[in-house]
Amino acid sequence: MIAAWTVATLALLAPFALAVFAAGRGDAGHRLVAIALASSLATFLFVTLDFVIDQASSIDLALALALLILPGTLLFALFEERWL
């Protein structure tokens, strides 16, 4: 069963790398979407890693990231609008 979670984690690494790469290129709107996508994929990566390493406390990191994605994205959008 752990092998399936490891495969899922490895399958999520390529889209996450592409989202991080896209966050550094393009105009502000595309970067904002790429950052939101990378944050969501990072949450899924943390959840799958939690099942791979089998630590009950590591799911807290994924939960905290999931709660902070929306405010972080909104703050980034506000910064882009005001100062850049």
Biopython code that builds the backbone (N, CA, C, O; Angstrom):
import numpy as np
from Bio.PDB.StructureBuilder import StructureBuilder

atoms = [
    (1, "MET", "N", (0.814, -1.200, 0.000)),
    (1, "MET", "CA", (0.000, 0.000, 0.000)),
    (1, "MET", "C", (0.858, 1.266, 0.000)),
    (1, "MET", "O", (0.487, 2.287, -0.578)),
    (2, "ILE", "N", (2.006, 1.174, 0.657)),
    (2, "ILE", "CA", (2.888, 2.338, 0.701)),
    (2, "ILE", "C", (3.448, 2.636, -0.685)),
    (2, "ILE", "O", (3.707, 3.794, -1.011)),
    (3, "ALA", "N", (3.634, 1.620, -1.489)),
    (3, "ALA", "CA", (4.171, 1.834, -2.830)),
    (3, "ALA", "C", (3.216, 2.681, -3.674)),
    (3, "ALA", "O", (3.661, 3.482, -4.496)),
    (4, "ALA", "N", (1.916, 2.509, -3.474)),
    (4, "ALA", "CA", (0.945, 3.303, -4.226)),
    (4, "ALA", "C", (1.028, 4.774, -3.827)),
    (4, "ALA", "O", (0.927, 5.654, -4.681)),
    (5, "TRP", "N", (1.210, 5.041, -2.545)),
    (5, "TRP", "CA", (1.337, 6.439, -2.096)),
    (5, "TRP", "C", (2.649, 7.050, -2.568)),
    (5, "TRP", "O", (2.709, 8.243, -2.867)),
    (6, "THR", "N", (3.692, 6.243, -2.635)),
    (6, "THR", "CA", (4.971, 6.738, -3.151)),
    (6, "THR", "C", (4.854, 7.097, -4.625)),
    (6, "THR", "O", (5.395, 8.112, -5.063)),
    (7, "VAL", "N", (4.156, 6.276, -5.385)),
    (7, "VAL", "CA", (3.945, 6.562, -6.803)),
    (7, "VAL", "C", (3.111, 7.831, -6.965)),
    (7, "VAL", "O", (3.384, 8.649, -7.844)),
    (8, "ALA", "N", (2.096, 7.993, -6.116)),
    (8, "ALA", "CA", (1.269, 9.203, -6.183)),
    (8, "ALA", "C", (2.094, 10.446, -5.855)),
    (8, "ALA", "O", (1.927, 11.489, -6.487)),
    (9, "THR", "N", (2.975, 10.338, -4.876)),
    (9, "THR", "CA", (3.839, 11.466, -4.522)),
    (9, "THR", "C", (4.771, 11.813, -5.667)),
    (9, "THR", "O", (4.941, 12.986, -5.996)),
    (10, "LEU", "N", (5.368, 10.817, -6.268)),
    (10, "LEU", "CA", (6.275, 11.070, -7.391)),
    (10, "LEU", "C", (5.533, 11.616, -8.603)),
    (10, "LEU", "O", (6.083, 12.410, -9.365)),
    (11, "ALA", "N", (4.282, 11.190, -8.783)),
    (11, "ALA", "CA", (3.497, 11.704, -9.908)),
    (11, "ALA", "C", (3.134, 13.174, -9.717)),
    (11, "ALA", "O", (2.944, 13.895, -10.697)),
    (12, "LEU", "N", (3.036, 13.624, -8.472)),
    (12, "LEU", "CA", (2.708, 15.026, -8.204)),
    (12, "LEU", "C", (3.914, 15.955, -8.311)),
    (12, "LEU", "O", (3.750, 17.174, -8.377)),
    (13, "LEU", "N", (5.107, 15.399, -8.329)),
    (13, "LEU", "CA", (6.305, 16.246, -8.363)),
    (13, "LEU", "C", (6.466, 16.979, -9.693)),
    (13, "LEU", "O", (6.886, 18.136, -9.707)),
    (14, "ALA", "N", (6.141, 16.333, -10.802)),
    (14, "ALA", "CA", (6.299, 16.981, -12.112)),
    (14, "ALA", "C", (5.343, 18.173, -12.275)),
    (14, "ALA", "O", (5.799, 19.242, -12.682)),
    (15, "PRO", "N", (4.051, 18.043, -11.981)),
    (15, "PRO", "CA", (3.182, 19.224, -12.084)),
    (15, "PRO", "C", (3.576, 20.329, -11.105)),
    (15, "PRO", "O", (3.444, 21.513, -11.414)),
    (16, "PHE", "N", (4.063, 19.935, -9.917)),
    (16, "PHE", "CA", (4.496, 20.945, -8.950)),
    (16, "PHE", "C", (5.707, 21.709, -9.480)),
    (16, "PHE", "O", (5.780, 22.929, -9.340)),
    (17, "ALA", "N", (6.651, 21.001, -10.084)),
    (17, "ALA", "CA", (7.828, 21.665, -10.642)),
    (17, "ALA", "C", (7.440, 22.597, -11.786)),
    (17, "ALA", "O", (7.992, 23.691, -11.905)),
    (18, "LEU", "N", (6.509, 22.182, -12.617)),
    (18, "LEU", "CA", (6.048, 23.053, -13.706)),
    (18, "LEU", "C", (5.337, 24.296, -13.171)),
    (18, "LEU", "O", (5.496, 25.385, -13.723)),
    (19, "ALA", "N", (4.563, 24.145, -12.112)),
    (19, "ALA", "CA", (3.871, 25.299, -11.526)),
    (19, "ALA", "C", (4.864, 26.272, -10.899)),
    (19, "ALA", "O", (4.693, 27.486, -11.005)),
    (20, "VAL", "N", (5.887, 25.753, -10.254)),
    (20, "VAL", "CA", (6.910, 26.628, -9.671)),
    (20, "VAL", "C", (7.682, 27.338, -10.778)),
    (20, "VAL", "O", (8.008, 28.518, -10.648)),
    (21, "PHE", "N", (7.976, 26.632, -11.859)),
    (21, "PHE", "CA", (8.657, 27.245, -12.998)),
    (21, "PHE", "C", (7.786, 28.337, -13.622)),
    (21, "PHE", "O", (8.286, 29.405, -13.977)),
    (22, "ALA", "N", (6.488, 28.072, -13.757)),
    (22, "ALA", "CA", (5.576, 29.052, -14.346)),
    (22, "ALA", "C", (5.385, 30.267, -13.437)),
    (22, "ALA", "O", (5.059, 31.353, -13.915)),
    (23, "ALA", "N", (5.586, 30.089, -12.136)),
    (23, "ALA", "CA", (5.444, 31.213, -11.205)),
    (23, "ALA", "C", (6.545, 32.253, -11.403)),
    (23, "ALA", "O", (6.402, 33.391, -10.956)),
    (24, "GLY", "N", (7.615, 31.889, -12.051)),
    (24, "GLY", "CA", (8.702, 32.818, -12.296)),
    (24, "GLY", "C", (8.677, 33.462, -13.668)),
    (24, "GLY", "O", (9.553, 34.265, -13.989)),
    (25, "ARG", "N", (7.698, 33.130, -14.475)),
    (25, "ARG", "CA", (7.643, 33.642, -15.846)),
    (25, "ARG", "C", (6.276, 34.243, -16.115)),
    (25, "ARG", "O", (5.311, 33.955, -15.407)),
    (26, "GLY", "N", (6.196, 35.073, -17.134)),
    (26, "GLY", "CA", (4.918, 35.607, -17.589)),
    (26, "GLY", "C", (4.512, 36.883, -16.874)),
    (26, "GLY", "O", (5.281, 37.466, -16.111)),
    (27, "ASP", "N", (3.287, 37.296, -17.143)),
    (27, "ASP", "CA", (2.798, 38.517, -16.519)),
    (27, "ASP", "C", (2.250, 38.202, -15.124)),
    (27, "ASP", "O", (2.265, 37.054, -14.680)),
    (28, "ALA", "N", (1.770, 39.243, -14.448)),
    (28, "ALA", "CA", (1.358, 39.099, -13.052)),
    (28, "ALA", "C", (0.182, 38.140, -12.890)),
    (28, "ALA", "O", (0.132, 37.382, -11.921)),
    (29, "GLY", "N", (-0.756, 38.164, -13.820)),
    (29, "GLY", "CA", (-1.912, 37.277, -13.711)),
    (29, "GLY", "C", (-1.534, 35.812, -13.814)),
    (29, "GLY", "O", (-2.035, 34.982, -13.056)),
    (30, "HIS", "N", (-0.658, 35.493, -14.743)),
    (30, "HIS", "CA", (-0.220, 34.106, -14.895)),
    (30, "HIS", "C", (0.614, 33.650, -13.699)),
    (30, "HIS", "O", (0.520, 32.498, -13.275)),
    (31, "ARG", "N", (1.423, 34.548, -13.162)),
    (31, "ARG", "CA", (2.213, 34.179, -11.982)),
    (31, "ARG", "C", (1.322, 33.920, -10.781)),
    (31, "ARG", "O", (1.582, 33.009, -9.995)),
    (32, "LEU", "N", (0.266, 34.722, -10.635)),
    (32, "LEU", "CA", (-0.656, 34.546, -9.512)),
    (32, "LEU", "C", (-1.353, 33.190, -9.598)),
    (32, "LEU", "O", (-1.483, 32.493, -8.591)),
    (33, "VAL", "N", (-1.796, 32.819, -10.778)),
    (33, "VAL", "CA", (-2.443, 31.514, -10.957)),
    (33, "VAL", "C", (-1.447, 30.386, -10.716)),
    (33, "VAL", "O", (-1.801, 29.366, -10.125)),
    (34, "ALA", "N", (-0.219, 30.554, -11.160)),
    (34, "ALA", "CA", (0.795, 29.520, -10.962)),
    (34, "ALA", "C", (1.128, 29.348, -9.485)),
    (34, "ALA", "O", (1.354, 28.227, -9.029)),
    (35, "ILE", "N", (1.161, 30.439, -8.739)),
    (35, "ILE", "CA", (1.429, 30.347, -7.304)),
    (35, "ILE", "C", (0.285, 29.642, -6.592)),
    (35, "ILE", "O", (0.523, 28.819, -5.709)),
    (36, "ALA", "N", (-0.945, 29.950, -6.962)),
    (36, "ALA", "CA", (-2.095, 29.276, -6.353)),
    (36, "ALA", "C", (-2.085, 27.784, -6.685)),
    (36, "ALA", "O", (-2.381, 26.954, -5.825)),
    (37, "LEU", "N", (-1.745, 27.442, -7.927)),
    (37, "LEU", "CA", (-1.671, 26.036, -8.318)),
    (37, "LEU", "C", (-0.550, 25.326, -7.574)),
    (37, "LEU", "O", (-0.735, 24.204, -7.104)),
    (38, "ALA", "N", (0.604, 25.960, -7.462)),
    (38, "ALA", "CA", (1.723, 25.348, -6.749)),
    (38, "ALA", "C", (1.385, 25.136, -5.281)),
    (38, "ALA", "O", (1.778, 24.125, -4.698)),
    (39, "SER", "N", (0.671, 26.062, -4.682)),
    (39, "SER", "CA", (0.271, 25.908, -3.280)),
    (39, "SER", "C", (-0.690, 24.742, -3.111)),
    (39, "SER", "O", (-0.566, 23.968, -2.161)),
    (40, "SER", "N", (-1.633, 24.612, -4.011)),
    (40, "SER", "CA", (-2.579, 23.489, -3.931)),
    (40, "SER", "C", (-1.868, 22.161, -4.149)),
    (40, "SER", "O", (-2.141, 21.187, -3.447)),
    (41, "LEU", "N", (-0.969, 22.117, -5.108)),
    (41, "LEU", "CA", (-0.217, 20.884, -5.343)),
    (41, "LEU", "C", (0.698, 20.549, -4.169)),
    (41, "LEU", "O", (0.903, 19.376, -3.856)),
    (42, "ALA", "N", (1.247, 21.568, -3.521)),
    (42, "ALA", "CA", (2.076, 21.325, -2.342)),
    (42, "ALA", "C", (1.250, 20.722, -1.212)),
    (42, "ALA", "O", (1.740, 19.873, -0.467)),
    (43, "THR", "N", (0.007, 21.153, -1.083)),
    (43, "THR", "CA", (-0.875, 20.566, -0.075)),
    (43, "THR", "C", (-1.094, 19.084, -0.364)),
    (43, "THR", "O", (-1.006, 18.252, 0.540)),
    (44, "PHE", "N", (-1.379, 18.754, -1.624)),
    (44, "PHE", "CA", (-1.555, 17.348, -1.982)),
    (44, "PHE", "C", (-0.265, 16.553, -1.777)),
    (44, "PHE", "O", (-0.305, 15.394, -1.365)),
    (45, "LEU", "N", (0.878, 17.179, -2.066)),
    (45, "LEU", "CA", (2.157, 16.500, -1.839)),
    (45, "LEU", "C", (2.362, 16.197, -0.356)),
    (45, "LEU", "O", (2.808, 15.106, -0.001)),
    (46, "PHE", "N", (2.041, 17.151, 0.500)),
    (46, "PHE", "CA", (2.190, 16.924, 1.939)),
    (46, "PHE", "C", (1.254, 15.832, 2.436)),
    (46, "PHE", "O", (1.625, 15.052, 3.314)),
    (47, "VAL", "N", (0.058, 15.766, 1.892)),
    (47, "VAL", "CA", (-0.880, 14.714, 2.298)),
    (47, "VAL", "C", (-0.365, 13.348, 1.863)),
    (47, "VAL", "O", (-0.374, 12.404, 2.652)),
    (48, "THR", "N", (0.082, 13.235, 0.622)),
    (48, "THR", "CA", (0.595, 11.936, 0.175)),
    (48, "THR", "C", (1.874, 11.556, 0.911)),
    (48, "THR", "O", (2.092, 10.382, 1.209)),
    (49, "LEU", "N", (2.720, 12.539, 1.205)),
    (49, "LEU", "CA", (3.924, 12.239, 1.990)),
    (49, "LEU", "C", (3.577, 11.790, 3.394)),
    (49, "LEU", "O", (4.296, 10.984, 3.985)),
    (50, "ASP", "N", (2.478, 12.305, 3.938)),
    (50, "ASP", "CA", (2.045, 11.879, 5.260)),
    (50, "ASP", "C", (1.733, 10.386, 5.272)),
    (50, "ASP", "O", (2.070, 9.688, 6.228)),
    (51, "PHE", "N", (1.090, 9.893, 4.213)),
    (51, "PHE", "CA", (0.789, 8.470, 4.145)),
    (51, "PHE", "C", (2.041, 7.637, 3.868)),
    (51, "PHE", "O", (2.129, 6.487, 4.300)),
    (52, "VAL", "N", (3.005, 8.210, 3.153)),
    (52, "VAL", "CA", (4.237, 7.464, 2.862)),
    (52, "VAL", "C", (5.075, 7.299, 4.116)),
    (52, "VAL", "O", (5.539, 6.196, 4.408)),
    (53, "ILE", "N", (5.279, 8.389, 4.869)),
    (53, "ILE", "CA", (6.143, 8.300, 6.050)),
    (53, "ILE", "C", (5.398, 7.840, 7.293)),
    (53, "ILE", "O", (6.025, 7.526, 8.305)),
    (54, "ASP", "N", (4.063, 7.793, 7.236)),
    (54, "ASP", "CA", (3.222, 7.241, 8.299)),
    (54, "ASP", "C", (3.448, 7.938, 9.643)),
    (54, "ASP", "O", (3.613, 7.285, 10.674)),
    (55, "GLN", "N", (3.452, 9.255, 9.614)),
    (55, "GLN", "CA", (3.523, 10.056, 10.830)),
    (55, "GLN", "C", (2.214, 10.804, 11.003)),
    (55, "GLN", "O", (1.804, 11.542, 10.108)),
    (56, "ALA", "N", (1.561, 10.629, 12.121)),
    (56, "ALA", "CA", (0.257, 11.253, 12.337)),
    (56, "ALA", "C", (0.368, 12.774, 12.451)),
    (56, "ALA", "O", (-0.566, 13.488, 12.084)),
    (57, "SER", "N", (1.472, 13.266, 12.945)),
    (57, "SER", "CA", (1.596, 14.707, 13.171)),
    (57, "SER", "C", (1.930, 15.489, 11.907)),
    (57, "SER", "O", (1.781, 16.711, 11.895)),
    (58, "SER", "N", (2.372, 14.832, 10.855)),
    (58, "SER", "CA", (2.777, 15.568, 9.663)),
    (58, "SER", "C", (1.602, 16.048, 8.822)),
    (58, "SER", "O", (1.790, 16.862, 7.918)),
    (59, "ILE", "N", (0.402, 15.565, 9.096)),
    (59, "ILE", "CA", (-0.774, 16.051, 8.368)),
    (59, "ILE", "C", (-1.094, 17.492, 8.775)),
    (59, "ILE", "O", (-1.776, 18.206, 8.039)),
    (60, "ASP", "N", (-0.611, 17.918, 9.929)),
    (60, "ASP", "CA", (-0.848, 19.290, 10.384)),
    (60, "ASP", "C", (-0.228, 20.308, 9.439)),
    (60, "ASP", "O", (-0.778, 21.392, 9.248)),
    (61, "LEU", "N", (0.896, 19.972, 8.857)),
    (61, "LEU", "CA", (1.541, 20.873, 7.903)),
    (61, "LEU", "C", (0.675, 21.072, 6.671)),
    (61, "LEU", "O", (0.543, 22.193, 6.182)),
    (62, "ALA", "N", (0.088, 20.003, 6.167)),
    (62, "ALA", "CA", (-0.802, 20.103, 5.012)),
    (62, "ALA", "C", (-2.055, 20.894, 5.360)),
    (62, "ALA", "O", (-2.534, 21.684, 4.546)),
    (63, "LEU", "N", (-2.581, 20.696, 6.540)),
    (63, "LEU", "CA", (-3.770, 21.430, 6.972)),
    (63, "LEU", "C", (-3.484, 22.922, 7.106)),
    (63, "LEU", "O", (-4.289, 23.752, 6.684)),
    (64, "ALA", "N", (-2.346, 23.261, 7.690)),
    (64, "ALA", "CA", (-1.988, 24.670, 7.837)),
    (64, "ALA", "C", (-1.784, 25.332, 6.474)),
    (64, "ALA", "O", (-2.204, 26.471, 6.267)),
    (65, "LEU", "N", (-1.152, 24.636, 5.564)),
    (65, "LEU", "CA", (-0.952, 25.187, 4.222)),
    (65, "LEU", "C", (-2.279, 25.370, 3.506)),
    (65, "LEU", "O", (-2.477, 26.366, 2.810)),
    (66, "ALA", "N", (-3.188, 24.420, 3.670)),
    (66, "ALA", "CA", (-4.495, 24.524, 3.022)),
    (66, "ALA", "C", (-5.264, 25.739, 3.542)),
    (66, "ALA", "O", (-5.985, 26.390, 2.786)),
    (67, "LEU", "N", (-5.113, 26.036, 4.812)),
    (67, "LEU", "CA", (-5.800, 27.196, 5.384)),
    (67, "LEU", "C", (-5.163, 28.520, 4.981)),
    (67, "LEU", "O", (-5.835, 29.552, 4.972)),
    (68, "LEU", "N", (-3.883, 28.503, 4.651)),
    (68, "LEU", "CA", (-3.170, 29.735, 4.328)),
    (68, "LEU", "C", (-3.069, 30.033, 2.835)),
    (68, "LEU", "O", (-2.552, 31.085, 2.457)),
    (69, "ILE", "N", (-3.547, 29.140, 1.985)),
    (69, "ILE", "CA", (-3.442, 29.358, 0.536)),
    (69, "ILE", "C", (-4.240, 30.581, 0.105)),
    (69, "ILE", "O", (-3.708, 31.453, -0.582)),
    (70, "LEU", "N", (-5.500, 30.658, 0.493)),
    (70, "LEU", "CA", (-6.345, 31.762, 0.040)),
    (70, "LEU", "C", (-5.861, 33.118, 0.557)),
    (70, "LEU", "O", (-5.721, 34.039, -0.247)),
    (71, "PRO", "N", (-5.596, 33.291, 1.865)),
    (71, "PRO", "CA", (-5.090, 34.609, 2.292)),
    (71, "PRO", "C", (-3.749, 34.974, 1.664)),
    (71, "PRO", "O", (-3.502, 36.139, 1.352)),
    (72, "GLY", "N", (-2.885, 33.983, 1.478)),
    (72, "GLY", "CA", (-1.590, 34.260, 0.850)),
    (72, "GLY", "C", (-1.737, 34.709, -0.591)),
    (72, "GLY", "O", (-1.038, 35.618, -1.037)),
    (73, "THR", "N", (-2.641, 34.078, -1.317)),
    (73, "THR", "CA", (-2.876, 34.459, -2.704)),
    (73, "THR", "C", (-3.486, 35.854, -2.780)),
    (73, "THR", "O", (-3.123, 36.650, -3.647)),
    (74, "LEU", "N", (-4.399, 36.144, -1.883)),
    (74, "LEU", "CA", (-5.010, 37.476, -1.875)),
    (74, "LEU", "C", (-4.001, 38.558, -1.509)),
    (74, "LEU", "O", (-4.039, 39.649, -2.078)),
    (75, "LEU", "N", (-3.106, 38.278, -0.578)),
    (75, "LEU", "CA", (-2.068, 39.248, -0.222)),
    (75, "LEU", "C", (-1.103, 39.475, -1.379)),
    (75, "LEU", "O", (-0.672, 40.602, -1.622)),
    (76, "PHE", "N", (-0.767, 38.416, -2.085)),
    (76, "PHE", "CA", (0.103, 38.562, -3.251)),
    (76, "PHE", "C", (-0.576, 39.406, -4.318)),
    (76, "PHE", "O", (0.066, 40.255, -4.936)),
    (77, "ALA", "N", (-1.865, 39.183, -4.540)),
    (77, "ALA", "CA", (-2.602, 39.971, -5.534)),
    (77, "ALA", "C", (-2.663, 41.436, -5.124)),
    (77, "ALA", "O", (-2.531, 42.320, -5.971)),
    (78, "LEU", "N", (-2.859, 41.702, -3.850)),
    (78, "LEU", "CA", (-2.877, 43.084, -3.360)),
    (78, "LEU", "C", (-1.522, 43.749, -3.548)),
    (78, "LEU", "O", (-1.450, 44.908, -3.956)),
    (79, "PHE", "N", (-0.448, 43.026, -3.253)),
    (79, "PHE", "CA", (0.894, 43.560, -3.447)),
    (79, "PHE", "C", (1.156, 43.872, -4.914)),
    (79, "PHE", "O", (1.698, 44.927, -5.243)),
    (80, "GLU", "N", (0.771, 42.956, -5.794)),
    (80, "GLU", "CA", (0.962, 43.177, -7.233)),
    (80, "GLU", "C", (0.187, 44.394, -7.711)),
    (80, "GLU", "O", (0.682, 45.169, -8.530)),
    (81, "GLU", "N", (-1.025, 44.562, -7.200)),
    (81, "GLU", "CA", (-1.862, 45.670, -7.671)),
    (81, "GLU", "C", (-1.328, 47.011, -7.186)),
    (81, "GLU", "O", (-1.339, 47.989, -7.933)),
    (82, "ARG", "N", (-0.868, 47.065, -5.960)),
    (82, "ARG", "CA", (-0.457, 48.353, -5.401)),
    (82, "ARG", "C", (0.942, 48.779, -5.783)),
    (82, "ARG", "O", (1.159, 49.940, -6.130)),
    (83, "TRP", "N", (1.897, 47.868, -5.728)),
    (83, "TRP", "CA", (3.280, 48.290, -5.839)),
    (83, "TRP", "C", (3.977, 47.884, -7.114)),
    (83, "TRP", "O", (5.073, 48.375, -7.382)),
    (84, "LEU", "N", (3.403, 47.026, -7.898)),
    (84, "LEU", "CA", (4.106, 46.617, -9.119)),
    (84, "LEU", "C", (3.307, 46.967, -10.354)),
    (84, "LEU", "O", (3.747, 46.695, -11.471)),
]
sb = StructureBuilder()
sb.init_structure("model")
sb.init_model(0)
sb.init_chain("A")
sb.init_seg("    ")
for serial, (resi, resn, name, xyz) in enumerate(atoms, 1):
    if name == "N":
        sb.init_residue(resn, " ", resi, " ")
    sb.init_atom(name, np.array(xyz, "f"), 0.0, 1.0, " ", f" {name:<3s}", serial, name[0])
structure = sb.get_structure()
